[in-house]
Amino acid sequence: MGKFLKPGRLVVMLAGRYAGKKAILIKANEESTKDAKFPNGLVVGIQRYPRKVTKRMGLKQIRKRTTLKVFIKQLNLNHIMPTRYRLEESTLKEVRDRIERVKEAELKNVEKRKDLRKNLRKYLAEKYRTLPAGSLADKKAQSRFLFSKLRF
């Protein structure tokens, strides 16, 4: 069977603090490493989703309600469930570039992580605000799935 946990796959977190949250798989490492003795992956997910916006709201209120909170986590691949959705290549490339600017060792540094999260939050919020209207069947609108809260 082929690999389906490729970078860009939208996943749902199954365990831990972010269980039930959606994320983007950035890197998948099928073999164990020195740091992690299990197959692991790097994910960027949405901790707090954007809220509903109506026509009556002003620009300031819309901006406030469409902000989101992002997390970055290295975790066991057994603790994620892949979905059928994939992120479009341009968005994945942009997110990956922002992460690769910060070196792997620096991800453990609290300040560097905070700056990276802030940077990713701004990018993903802007991406959400410029999403095209349409159904999830449309390839361009598939990233809409990432920004909607999982109801269960």
N, C-alpha and C positions, 0 to 999 in steps of 0.2 A: 504494500500500500504506500502511496506517495505521501510526502510531507504536506500537511495542511496548515501547520503553525508557521506560516511565513510572515515576514515583516509586513505590516499594513493591515493585518487581519484584525477586525474588531472582536474583542473578547469580553466575557462577563466574569468578574472576579467571584470566586466561590468561597473563599475562606479568608478569615482575618478581619481586620478593621474595615476594609473596603468591600466586603462581601455584598454582592448585588449591584455593584457599580460597574459601569462600562469603561473599557480602556482600549488603547491601541497597542498592539504588540510591535515593539520597535526592534528588538533583537531576540532571537531564540537560539539557545545553546543546548543542543540535544545531549551532549556529553557533560559529565561532571567536570568541574574545574577545581583549582586549588582552594578557592574561597568557598565554593558551594559543591557539596558532594552529591548533587542531584541535578537533573536537567532543569535549567533555569531560563528565565527570560526577563527582559527589561520592558516595562509597560509604562505608558503615560495615560492616566485616566482622569475622569471628571468626578470630583468629590461632591461638589454642589452644582446642580444643574440650573440652567437659566429658567426663569419663571414666565408665566403667561403674560403676554403684552396685548393691549387692546388699542383701538384707534384713538380713544379719548385721552390717552396718556401723552404727556409732553416728552420732549427729547431727553430731558434730564432723568425723568422717571424710567423711560425705556432703557437708557444706558445703564442705570442702576440695576434694573431687573434682568438685564441680559448679561450681567457679569457672572462668571463662574469660578469655581475653585478647582485647581488641578493638583494631582499627585503624581509622583514618579516613584516606581518601586521595582526592585529586583526580586523575583519570586519563583517558586517551584512551578513548573509547567502543569503539574497535577492540580493546581489550585485555580486554574482558569478554564473556562468553557468557550471554545471558539464559536463564532456565529457565522452565518452565511455572508455577511457583509465585509467588504474590504474598503479601505480608504483609498481615494484616488491618488495616483502617483505624485502629483505636484504637492499635495498637502503632506504626504508621507515624507517626501524629500525635504521639505521645509522643516518639519518637526525633527527629523533625523539630523539635519545640519545644525540646528540649534542645540541639540543634545551633544553632538560630537565636538562642538566648540569647547565644551567642558570635558576634560579628560576623565577617564574611568575612575582614577584614584581620587580626583577632586569631587566626585559625586558623594563621597563620604563626608566631605566638609559641609557643615551646616550652612554657612554663608553662601557658598557657591550653589548649593541646592536651592536655597531660598531665591537667589537671583534667577536661576534657571526656571523655577516654578512660576515666578512673576513674568518672565519673558514668554513662557509657553501659554500662560493664562491670557495675556494680551493678544497673542496670535490666534488662539482658539476662539476667543470671544469675538474678534473681528471676523473670523471665518464663519462663525455662527450668524452674525448680523448680516452677512452678505450671501447667505444660502439661497439658492433658487427655490421658488415654490414648485412643488410637484410631488409625485408619489415616490415611494421607495423603489419602485420598479425602474425609475430613471437613474442611470449611472451617476449623474452629477449630484443627485439628491440623496444618495445612499449615506452620506456622512450625516444626514439628518437623524439617522438612527442613533448615532453616538450622543447627540445632544438632548435626546428625550429620556426622561426618567423611566427606569424599568419598573413597571407596575406588577406587583405580585403580593 
